[in-house]
Amino acid sequence: MSMQTSLPTLLHAFFEDYLAAQRDMSPNTILAYRDAFKLFLRFAARHTGRQVIRLRLEDIGPTVVLPFLEHLENERKNCAATRNCRLIAIHRFFAYVAAKDPRRVDLCRRVLDIPVKKTVSSTLTYLDRDEVTALLASPSLSQRLGLRDRALLVFLYNTGARVSEAVNMNIKDVRFETSAHVRILGKGRKERACPLWPETVEALRMYLQQRGVGERSDLPIFLNAKGKRLSRFGVATIIKRHVTTAATHRKSLGTKRVGPHTLRHTTAMHLLQSGVELNVIKSWLGHVSINTTSQYIEIDMAMKRKALESCSPPVLSQPGESPWRSRQDIIQWLEDM
């Protein structure tokens, strides 16, 4: 690779050859990296006074990356997690350049040395069973999109699918016959099968019958009001609308911030509370690591209370009594600690 290789050429090779062809990254990951670089390059152009097409690799080094990260947090009001995602995309690009052209290693190293920020893990939000019942009952089947909304909500709760997985699925991915299940293409292009409840199958069938399409069609499962594939934003809007409706019957829903991922957390929690083993839940949700699945144990207060009740409470000393003074054998006291 020549030292004169232009930044646009490097970026093209990074996205087309490296991310897509060599690493086989998912379309959603590539789009996230693309969005990060659109923001970064526009900022770099303003910061350096150059046109985007005239930017060089040296123009987007650490002296620009650091102000860009401050811009994300202070002006765009991005949280630390979003800031870190943008930085990871930049890190990945400079690591690629360093591997391709060792003569640029010093510049790349200085960018790669910029650390991600520590983030505070928040408690995951999930719905209890009464809240789920109210939410699933919210769509009115007398409305034009009522069957679609009910099928979507039941499907998300049944499968725990990520919203990107749900909107990218086609009708043919569902087996409607005996041993009904759905094939889900998850992160890293890993496929998994998830069983479907009879209620989910029935909801999907009613929706497809309304559309007048067969059960082996290549068409998307969920469509928007214009007949196009439903988007992630569209799913979030549908959920928000029905949460608002359901909150009139179940007040606790009005106190929670509910989105598509909330239903995924809810599926995991309800499986866990029903006694399903962690490895099964891991496979169900398509987690890469069991550590990701284990987080649900940490947030289940009911299970914590049950564990506490199974333990004998400690025997407390009487007020004013000093344990080490009440025994003549200090060695024995130390051993008893």
N, C-alpha and C positions, 0 to 999 in steps of 0.2 A: 504494500500500500504506500503510495507516495505521500510525502509531507504536504503536498499541495492538494490532496484530496479535499474537495469542498465539503462543508457541513451538510448541505442537502444530500450529497451522495452518501455520506456516512449514515445519515438518518434513514435514507431509503434502504440501504443494505441492512441496517439494524432491524427495521420493521419487516421488510419483505423476506430477507434471507435468514436472519437470525431468529427473530421471534416466531415468525410464521412457519418457515420451512425447517429450520434446524431444531428449535425448541418445541415446535408444535403447540404453542400456547393457545389457550382458548380465545375465541373472538372477543369475549368480554374483557379479558385481560389486555389484549392488544388495544381495544378501544379506550380502556382506562389509561394506558401509556400514551396513546395518541392525544387524549384530552390534556394530560399533564404537559406534554411538549407544546401543544398549541398555546397554553397559558404561558409557559416558560419562554418560548421564542418571542412572543409578542412583548413580554416584559423586557427581555434582553434587548430587543430592538429599541424600545423607548429608553432604556437605561444607557445604551451605548450611542444612540443617535444614528444607528445604521438601519437600513431596510432589512427585513427578515432574510431576503434572498442573499444579502451581502454579508451576513454574519459568518464568522469563522469559528472554529472550535475554540480558539483562544479567547473569543469574545463571550463565551458562556462558561468560563471557568469559575472558581470559587468566589471571585470578587463580584460575580453576578448571581451566583446560586444563593449566597447568603442573603442579599437584599430581596431576592425573589421569595425566599421562605418567610421573611419578615412581612413582605407584601401580602402573602397568603393569609397570615394570621391577623395582621393589623388592619388591612384594608378590605380584604375579601371575607374576613371574619371566619376563616376556616378553623376547625378544631385541630388539635395536635395530631389526631389520627389521619385526617385528610392531608395535612402538611407532610406527614411521614410517607403517605402513599405517593405523593408527587415526588418526594426526594428519592424514594426507592426506584421510581422509573428513571430518574436522572442517574442514579448510581448504576443501574443496570446498563445504561447506554455507555457510560464512561468505562465500565469494566470491559464491555465489548470492544471499545476502541483501544484500550490498553493491550488487550490480547492480540489485536490485529496489527498494531503498530507500536512496538516497544519504545520508539523514539518519543512517543507522547506520554510515556508512563508517568513522568513527574507531574504533569498537569492533571492527569486522570487520578493519580494517587491523592492529590490535594482535594479533589472533589469527593473522592470516596471516603476521605477522612472526616467529612462533615457528618456528624452523628444524627441519628433520628432522636426525636424527643421521647422521653418516658411519658406514658399515658396512664391515666387512672382507670382501672377496670370498673365499669359500672355494673350494678346488679341487672341481670337480664330480666326483661319483662315477659311474663307469660300470663295466660288467661286460666281461670279456674273452670271447672266443667259447666257450671251454671252460666258463666259468661260466654263460653263457646256455644252452648245451646241457644242463648239469646241471639248471638251473632248469626248462626246458621239459619235461624228462623226469620231473620230480618228481610231477605229478598221477597218481594211480593210476586207470586207466580202469575198474577194477572197482568203484570207489566211486561213490555216487550222483551226486556233484557233480564227479567227476573229469573228465568230458567238458567241462563248463562251464569249469573252472579251466584246462584245457589250451588251450581255445579263447580264453579271455581273455588268457592269457600270450602265446600266439603272436600274437594280434591286436595287443596293445600293442607287442610287439617289431617286428612287421612295419610298423606304421603310425607309431609314435612319437607316438601320440595322447596328448593330455593326459587325465588320468583323468576330468575333468569332461566332455570330449568323448565319451569311450568310454561312460560310463554314460548319457548322454542320447541315444544313438543307438538307432534302431529297425531292425528286420530289413530293412525296405524300402529303407534307405539303402545296402544292400550289393547289388552286381551280382555274381551268382554265375556267370554264363555267361562266354563268351569275353571276354578283356580284363577280367577280374574286377577290380573296384575298389570303394572305399567312398567315399561323400560325407560329409565331416566338416564340421560347423558349428563354427567356431573363435571366437576372441576377436573382438569387434567385429562379430559375426554374419557373418563372412566365411567363405564356403564354399570348400572345396578338395577335390580328388579324390586319392585315394592308391591306387596299384595293390596288388593282393593276390597273394601267392605261392599256388601251388596247394596247398601244405601248410596255409596259413591257411584257404583256402576249404573244404578237406576237414575241417579241425577244426571250423569253424563249422557245416558241414552235418551232421556227426555229432551235434553238440550239439543242433541244431534238430530233427533226426529223433528224438532221445531225448525231446524235449519234445512232439513230435507237431504241430508248427506248420509252415506253408508258408514259402517263401522270399520271399514278397511281403507278409507280414503287417505290420500297423502296430504290433505288440507290440515291447517293448524287446528288444534282443539279449540282454543279460545280466540274469538274474534272481537274487535271493537265495534262500535256502532256503525262504522263505515264499511264493515266487512273485511277489514284488514287484520293481520295478526296483532293481537293485543300486546301492548308494550309494558315494560316494567312500571312506568309511570301510571299507565292505565290501571294496572292491578292495585297500586297504592291508592289511587283515587277511589276505586270501587270499595276497597276495604275501609277507607276513611268514611265514606258515605254510610256504609252499613253499620259501622261502629257507632256513629252518631245516632242512627235510628234505634239500634239495640240498646243504647244507653238510656233511652226513655223508659225502658222496662227493667234494665239492670244498671242501677246508678253507678256501681263500681267501675263500669267501663269508661265512664266519663272522666275518671281520675287517672287513666292509663294512656300512655302514648303507644298506640297500636299501629303496626305496619305489617308488611308481608313477612318480615323475619320474625315478628312476634308469633305468628302462627307456627312457624318452624320450631321456635323454642317451646311453644305449647305442646306440640306433638311429642317432642323429646321428653318433656316433663311428665306428661300423662303416661307415656310408655314406661318411664322409670317408676312412677308411682304405682303402676299396675304390676310391677315385679319383673318386667322384661330386663334381661341381662344387658350390661353395657355393650358387649361386643355385638349383640343383635341391633341395638340402637345405633351403634357406630355404622353398621352396614346399612341400616334403614335410611340414615341421613346422608350417607356418603362421606363421612369424615375420614380424613387421611390418618389421623392419629387418635388413639383412644384417649389421650389427654384432653382433646377438644370435647369429647363426649363426657368426660368426668366432671366438667365444670357444672353440669346440671345437678350433680349430687350436692355441690357446695351451696346452691341457691334454694334447695328444697327444704324450707323451714319445717314442714310437717315431718320429713324423714329425720331431721335433726332432733326434733322433739321426741320422736319415737326412740331414737338411739339413746337420748338422755334418760328416758324413762326406764330403759333396760339396764341402766347402770345403777348400782347401789349408791345412795348419797353418802358423802363422807361423814365420819363421826367427828363432830366438832368438840374442841375442848371447852370446859366451862369457863365463863368469864373470870379473869383474874388468875387462872391456873397456868403456870408455865411448864410445858411438857418436859423440858430438860431438867427442871428443878424437882419434878415429881418423881424422878427415877434416880436412884443412886448410881446405876451403872450407865455412865455416859457413852461407853462404847456400844452398849446394846441399843441406846437411843439413836446413835448415829446409824447403826445397821438397820434400824426400823424405819428410817426416813425414806 
